[in-house]
Amino acid sequence: MKQIALDIGLATAPAFSSFFAGPNHAALSHLQLWSGSALRSPVPTYLWGEPGSGKTHLLKAAVGVLQQQGARVGWLDASMSEPPEFNEAWVAVVLDDCHLYTAVQQQAAFNWFVNAVSSPDGHPRGVLAAGSVPPSDLLLRDDLRSRLGWGHVYELHLLSEAERRAVLRMEADARGIFLSDEVISFVLSRFSRDLSSLMQLLDQLDGYALQTQRAITVPLIKAMLESE
């Protein structure tokens, strides 16, 4: 059955508090400690795992914490065809979707990496990166691939069916709304299963149910989709 990818406009920014760790508690704890540290280690951290395992969510959550501290961060992902030059005002650089980088993006990522860990101003920056495979399996230039595997490497695992159900139930309870087993089964079979999309869907369902003064049921979900 084809899953539906959601496009519901603005969503809440990814945060550590909205990441259900499950089997990925070690990676979550590491990034929480790293992003809250006044002096971030220049030893890089690399996350890898299947789509929907939470890599981008965790990277953006870490960036959010740094920005709340007033810090500036360099961000590079595969959608940026013309990456900017390294900025010494950055306290960290974040490299997402490394497995998709073009030659131009690889050059920029290598430059950012080298400047971050061996900055001429004597203040090393942190490096966070993510990709779909371990560093050694990345189809990138050798010097970048080897550097991405220098430090902490965490594999992120997809949540099980039972864990996804538990997350939906917990988040619904926190919002004061009721989701039946039928609704949860429908959502998990018809929509993108990554947690960020599921939380966005839950927010939209809550708003639509309030607007229409109806309980959240399978017919209500279908009506909401038809109204878009």
VENHUCOR-V995083 format. One record per pair of residues at least 6 apart in sequence whose ideal C-beta (glycine too) atoms are under 6 Angstrom apart, sorted by the first residue. I is the first residue (numbers start at 0). GAP is how many residues later the second one is. If there is no record, write none. Layout:
i=I gap=GAP
i=I gap=GAP
//
This chain:
i=0 gap=188
i=2 gap=189
i=3 gap=186
i=3 gap=187
i=4 gap=187
i=5 gap=191
i=5 gap=194
i=5 gap=195
i=7 gap=192
i=7 gap=196
i=10 gap=189
i=12 gap=51
i=13 gap=43
i=13 gap=46
i=13 gap=47
i=14 gap=46
i=15 gap=16
i=15 gap=45
i=18 gap=38
i=19 gap=147
i=19 gap=175
i=20 gap=7
i=21 gap=137
i=21 gap=141
i=22 gap=134
i=23 gap=132
i=26 gap=127
i=30 gap=27
i=30 gap=31
i=34 gap=27
i=34 gap=30
i=34 gap=31
i=39 gap=86
i=41 gap=75
i=41 gap=82
i=42 gap=108
i=43 gap=83
i=43 gap=106
i=43 gap=107
i=44 gap=83
i=44 gap=106
i=44 gap=107
i=45 gap=83
i=45 gap=89
i=45 gap=102
i=45 gap=107
i=46 gap=8
i=46 gap=83
i=46 gap=107
i=46 gap=109
i=47 gap=83
i=47 gap=85
i=47 gap=86
i=47 gap=107
i=48 gap=6
i=48 gap=106
i=48 gap=107
i=49 gap=108
i=51 gap=141
i=51 gap=142
i=52 gap=103
i=52 gap=105
i=53 gap=102
i=54 gap=75
i=54 gap=101
i=55 gap=40
i=56 gap=139
i=58 gap=35
i=58 gap=37
i=58 gap=69
i=58 gap=71
i=62 gap=10
i=62 gap=31
i=65 gap=7
i=70 gap=20
i=71 gap=17
i=71 gap=18
i=72 gap=17
i=72 gap=19
i=73 gap=16
i=73 gap=19
i=73 gap=38
i=74 gap=19
i=75 gap=7
i=75 gap=19
i=75 gap=33
i=76 gap=19
i=76 gap=20
i=77 gap=19
i=77 gap=22
i=82 gap=25
i=85 gap=25
i=85 gap=26
i=85 gap=29
i=90 gap=34
i=91 gap=33
i=91 gap=34
i=92 gap=19
i=92 gap=23
i=92 gap=34
i=93 gap=34
i=94 gap=14
i=94 gap=34
i=95 gap=34
i=97 gap=31
i=97 gap=33
i=98 gap=32
i=98 gap=33
i=98 gap=34
i=98 gap=39
i=105 gap=34
i=105 gap=35
i=105 gap=38
i=108 gap=35
i=109 gap=34
i=112 gap=14
i=112 gap=34
i=115 gap=9
i=115 gap=11
i=116 gap=7
i=128 gap=19
i=130 gap=7
i=134 gap=13
i=134 gap=14
i=137 gap=7
i=164 gap=19
i=167 gap=16
i=170 gap=31
i=171 gap=7
i=174 gap=31
i=176 gap=29
i=182 gap=33
i=185 gap=32
i=190 gap=10
i=204 gap=11
i=207 gap=16
i=208 gap=7
i=213 gap=6
//
